[in-house]
Amino acid sequence: MTVKEIFETMDYGPAPESAAEALAWLVDQGDKFGHYIDGAFTKPGKGFDSRNPATGEVLAKLTQAKQADVDTAVSAARKAQPKWEKLGGAGRARYLYAIARLLQKHSRLFAVLESLDNGKPIRESRDIDIPLAQRHFYYHAGMAQLMESELPDAEALGVCGQIIPWNFPLLMLSWKIAPALAMGNTVVLKPAEYTSLTALLFADICSQAGLPKGVVNIVTGDGAVGEMIVNADVDKIAFTGSTVVGRRIREATAGSGKELTLELGGKSAYVVFDDADIDSAIEGLVDAIWFNQGQVCCAGSRLLVQEGIADRFHHKLRARMDKLRIGDPLDKCIDVGAVVDPVQLQTIKSMVESNTAGHVHQAACDLPANGCYYPPTLISGLETSDPLMQEEIFGPVLVSSTFRTPEEAVELANNTRYGLAATVWTENVNLALDIAPKLVAGVVWVNATNLFDAAAGFGGVRESGFGREGGWEGLTAYTKPKGNAKPLAKVDATTGEGAPVDPIDRTAKMYVGGKQARPDSGYSKPVWGKSGLLGHVGLANRKDVRNAVEAAAGANGWSKTTGHLRAQILYYIGENLSARADEFAARIDAMTGKKDGAKEVEASIQRLFTAAAWADKYDGQVHGVPIRGVAIAMKESVGVIGALCADEAPLLGLVSAMAPAIAMGNRTVLVTSEPYPLAATDFYQILETSDVPAGVVNILTGSHAELAKPLASHLNVDAVWSFSSTDLSKEIEVVSAGNLKRTWVNNATAIDWGVDHSRRFLQAATEVKNIWVPYGE
């Protein structure tokens, strides 16, 4: 075919990328791989085949790890970690720079091997995956260099167990290994069973860079190996994968003290308003759902189009779909490659075939005779309740519905149990910046999609997991505060008998929805001091928890108020507490039998003033991402936070949790100190006179052990904190897996409430949403 004929027909001829170098590298390794442990490859053992999904051909034989292999890898990482951390940020930075440069030097080898192993088009692995992997190591080399000056109070966690998926094998590896190493941790990583080859090539790169032995360890195998790592003697688990597995990991690590970040599934909304540039929105949609064959956790798989343009949009979209090219991933002219494995291909087929709603359109294109291929598919006219509008397909299948108003668009977009990403298309910047903050997602793209960078954190909310990859927030997830925590000591209530101190019977009520409330149980308990009976408090039960959470959920307008307004109310609370300082100090001394009441009240006032000061100053950032545009990191409230307050500091523990939480726009359900609750029940009198809206602060009294489960299992609670002297960490983390809410538990270690931990509380009280806004024509 001549150039003239190609120009006239606009047919794309094949432009194959040579696989020779990648195949030669595999041959040089004997086409068989062991694990990479303590700086060297182990002898290959029994295992499984790694196949090219485009052809079904075997690329290499990989070894199935056994428990002994995982134990050896963890032991090597544990041994190497102190020396690696002691090397210092500048010393670690040099190795990270070396890895980044080697990734650049061997970029084409990595790209070809990734496409062979995964099935994604070479254009994507060459132009997106590999450059982003390099970027993460360069970026985190800089972070390592700056650690001592910018994070002076932080230190490494220790050994990190990392489990990555098959859709972005090298990129996910980079997202996890780079920040871990930068902060002084060592790692044991398990790549996906289907796609381990670029992780093994990366291990070779680590050796070339002279990385100290044991700093990076890679073990291969199926999901059982991942379970071994989760249960191993590691200090953190970082997992990217399905929500089902993420939930199991949350349960398995509960009470272990292991740090955990989960980046899970999604059903991301792709919202197109009637003033959008339709052609651009369609091109963006091609990238959103058919990028990597739709095997992307943040794929824009749920199209929402405004009714006025829906018919025209769908007509143009079907025409564009019919022009997509499907075929050999190593052909540089191909748009859509192969699905990763026959098992995944069958899953996609089964989900589409089980659907009976809407209209199905599949691209009018020829599929290769061999290999795991599925045509780009559009299913339009679905209702929100249809299974395919709710369930993650993880394939090249787009589902679509319509909306009429911006309010309806937000409601439909948020009608999902996931919250990973979303996309908004409109030419009205006011509309875009009005809608983006309202979308429940960790990342929102405006007039673009699938933009990623090491400087901008990526991660979700709801059942899309918690924690971030990249940016400052992703970096700090691999650190802990310096110092050794003291063991938790159980605080028991004072017991006694005889007449009350005050002959007038005072039974303190709870505080729910801005009102004093009797306990649903109808039971109360005495509160004794050394001088005698001080009063009674009600014993809350699960119905009281329900009522308090409903009140908190109903006060969601608090999250929409300004930081300035929240600051004024917090200052007011502090002023009113100061006016009654002597009374509160005497109450604390009477309950505890100590003489620290005045000091605790003064510290509580200072915590309130500190939270007020931060309310309009705990700002987000504008990240310097390498596009013509900005990524705006907005710090948003978590939502409804339930907290079991410290027993040993009856007022200060409650205020220290409450003040930063409400300063950031959260609503709270606070369970008071169990042995010393009267300071908290007195405190709601302060709240009643300080203009705190009803439902923003709710106070319950009773048993921490009995209230922990209903609070942590409530699906409308977004985070649970426990500072109780009864160690309830495991139970809270197990039941929190129901909706994968965030937790902050003490794991049987004590907190020094005399130290101001406001920054830690502010971090726990916020989610970071990155809104990407490209600009220019």
Secondary structure, DSSP 8 states (H G I E B T S, - for coil): --HHHHHHHT-----B---HHHHHHHHHTTTEE--EETTEE----SEEEEE-TTT--EEEEEE---HHHHHHHHHHHHHHHHHHHHTHHHHHHHHHHHHHHHHHHTHHHHHHHHHHHH---HHHIIIIIHHHHHHHHHHHHHHHHHHHHH-TTEEE--EEEEE--SSSHHHHHHHHHHHHHHTT-EEEEE--SS--HHHHHHHHHHHHTT--TTSEEE---SHHHHHHHHTSS-SEEEEES-HHHHHHHHHHHTTS--EEEEE-----EEEE-TTS-HHHHHHHHHHHHHGGGG--TT---EEEEEHHHHHHHHHHHHHHHTT--B--TTBTT-SB---S-HHHHHHHHHHHHT--SSEEEE------SSSS----EEEES--TTSHHHHS---SSEEEEEEESSHHHHHHHHT-SS--SEEEEE-S-HHHHHHHGGGS-SSEEEES-----BTTB-B--SGGGEE--BSHHHHHHTTEEESS---B----------SSBSSSS--EE-EEETTEEE--TT--EEEEEETTEEEEEEE---HHHHHHHHHHHHHTGGGGGS-HHHHHHHHHHHHHHHHHTHHHHHHHHHHHHSSS-HHHHHHHHHHHHHHHHHHHTT---EEE--SSSEEEEEEEEE-SEEEEE--SSSTTHHHHHHHHHHHHTT-EEEEE--SS--HHHHHHHHHHHTTT--TTSEEEE-S-HHHHHHHHHH-TT--EEEE--SS--HHHHHHHHTTTT-EEEE-TTB---TTS--HHHHHHHTEEEEEEEEE---
